[in-house]
Amino acid sequence: MATGEPLIVLDRVNKWFGPLHVLHDVSLSVDKGEVVVVIGPSGSGKSTLCRAINRLEPINDGTIVFDGQPLPAEGKALAKLRSEVGMVFQSFNLFAHKTILENVALGPIKVRKEKPAAARERGLALLDRVGIANQADKYPAQLSGGQQQRAAIARALAMQPKAMLFDEPTSALDPEMVGEVLDVMTSLASEGMTMVVVTHEMGFARHAANRVIFMADGQLVEDAPPTEFFANPRSERARDFLSKILTH
Amino acid sequence: MSVLIDKFDVFAGGFWLTLQICVLAAIGALILGAVMAVLRISPVPPLRAVGTAYVTVFRNMPLTVVMFFAAFGLPALGSNADFLRIPVLDSLFTRLGTDLPYFRFALLALVLYTAAFVCEALRSGVNAVPPGQAEAARSLGLTFGQNLRHVVLPQSWKASVVPLGSVIIAMIKNSALIGFFGVVGDLSQTADQLTSAEGYAFIPVAVGISIGYLIMTVPLGALLDRLEKRQAVAR
């Protein structure tokens, strides 16, 4: 799927939370159509990396370029860039006071200035695609976690983004609901969506990723195709991590 | 207790004047407080500083001092607060338009003082909305204003209603001060009028005055309780 055209380019990115160096000279390039899965122990900076790409976390040093344009400072230009990067959160973050369909249509109506009727129609089609069209008029709290996360994916897709960021999308779900969310993500990946996925789902990394990034202590330790990474991790740190999660 | 019946018109007049200044002050304080709250949560540091400075000054100064500044400071600066002679409003609330400026001075002081508390009540409501809601809105590309209007504020009302109600109820009671700053004929000043000038016994008059305030505050509290229940958002 990868086209060789870089869409997201991070160059020696550094980020501190006070004295804590959460991102340490991270450089990474993601091509259009590529699916990159980021794994690593907790506290390794994976989520921060993901959130830095649409500047939910501002970085202290280095550059991030999206689609040829460096990330702008807070303001209209940044809002426009964010509208082109879909984001899916661990805790879904659906707007609690709006129905599922209103959640999905809000961005297109307010940001893209689409006609409400057209936005809702497209929203319904997206909800149908993620398998929850029958929940359109319910409120987020009335849905299961898996349904909420699928709605959140539909909400992000409604903006017709150039790339999608997933920040541990299945970590807050009951085990039986993980599959339904991963199915949606897998189909997105196979359709050529550019994706950066922070996850602990090794199965997804194996079958859907073009590349696996392994992070530890704020550093990008390994960057390899999944078959290579899982069969032959080069670093001690990655071997140790894999031995811990794959033995159970 | 015959004073309550004999002088009913005086009580009613006092009630009506207090109600007028409270309605006007509540509207003014809600608007100014909302503006200050938006400044205080704005992403632009100088705007945040303005909001914070406002709250620091007016929340920490006694209302009496604010009233002094309004009633004596403004005339010293040559202002009769004529900007409060708002067309249409001044025909509904006739005291706004009179040549004696004390009603306007008192109104201004009440608004300035109460707005600081309104600001903090609204801000506490905004802080009660989980940060993920605003993050999701930002990541969709909504601007700061759209984020507030469509995502954060609609969810903040629930947490704001109770503290906001307390602020407005406190303001109604604080309005009892205006009689000491030249406003003639409000509910509290009525007590002074009836007891010292007309010689009525204090306790029956005080009971009448209390009833007047309770008529304003108790239904307001009940209304807010109902609003709070209706605003409940399931999570």
Chai-1 contact restraints between the chains, C-beta under 6 A:
chainA,res_idxA,chainB,res_idxB,connection_type,confidence,min_distance_angstrom,max_distance_angstrom,comment,restraint_id
A,N54,B,S139,contact,1.0,0.0,6.0,A-B,restraint_1
A,L56,B,E135,contact,1.0,0.0,6.0,A-B,restraint_2
A,E74,B,P43,contact,1.0,0.0,6.0,A-B,restraint_3
A,A79,B,G141,contact,1.0,0.0,6.0,A-B,restraint_4
A,A79,B,T143,contact,1.0,0.0,6.0,A-B,restraint_5
A,R82,B,S139,contact,1.0,0.0,6.0,A-B,restraint_6
A,R82,B,G141,contact,1.0,0.0,6.0,A-B,restraint_7
A,S83,B,G141,contact,1.0,0.0,6.0,A-B,restraint_8
A,M87,B,S139,contact,1.0,0.0,6.0,A-B,restraint_9
A,S91,B,G132,contact,1.0,0.0,6.0,A-B,restraint_10
A,N93,B,G132,contact,1.0,0.0,6.0,A-B,restraint_11
A,N93,B,A136,contact,1.0,0.0,6.0,A-B,restraint_12
A,F95,B,V151,contact,1.0,0.0,6.0,A-B,restraint_13
A,A96,B,V233,contact,1.0,0.0,6.0,A-B,restraint_14
A,A96,B,R235,contact,1.0,0.0,6.0,A-B,restraint_15
A,H97,B,P154,contact,1.0,0.0,6.0,A-B,restraint_16
A,H97,B,Q155,contact,1.0,0.0,6.0,A-B,restraint_17
A,H97,B,V233,contact,1.0,0.0,6.0,A-B,restraint_18
A,G107,B,L140,contact,1.0,0.0,6.0,A-B,restraint_19
A,K110,B,Q146,contact,1.0,0.0,6.0,A-B,restraint_20
A,V111,B,G141,contact,1.0,0.0,6.0,A-B,restraint_21
A,A141,B,A234,contact,1.0,0.0,6.0,A-B,restraint_22
A,A141,B,R235,contact,1.0,0.0,6.0,A-B,restraint_23
